Amino acid sequence: METRRRSVVKAVIWNLIGLTVMALVGFVATGSFVTGGGMAVVNTSIGLVMYVAYERFWAGIGWGRHV
């Protein structure tokens, strides 16, 4: 099982990548860095919380693991 700290670090790194991509997509879609960036921040915040919860849920399930 991985530690909570590892799950959080993985989630933060993954979401920083997602934040960058979403900001670019938001800018292309709206033509505004402020609007695109705002969309990216909201999306990334929700995604971070959901990803950590998802990882912690699966960390507690032994199915499919080889010890």
Secondary structure, DSSP 4 states (H G I P E B T S, - for coil): ---HHHHHHHHHHHHHHHHHHHHHHHHHHHS-HHHHHHHHHHHHHHHHHHHHHHHHHHHT--TT---
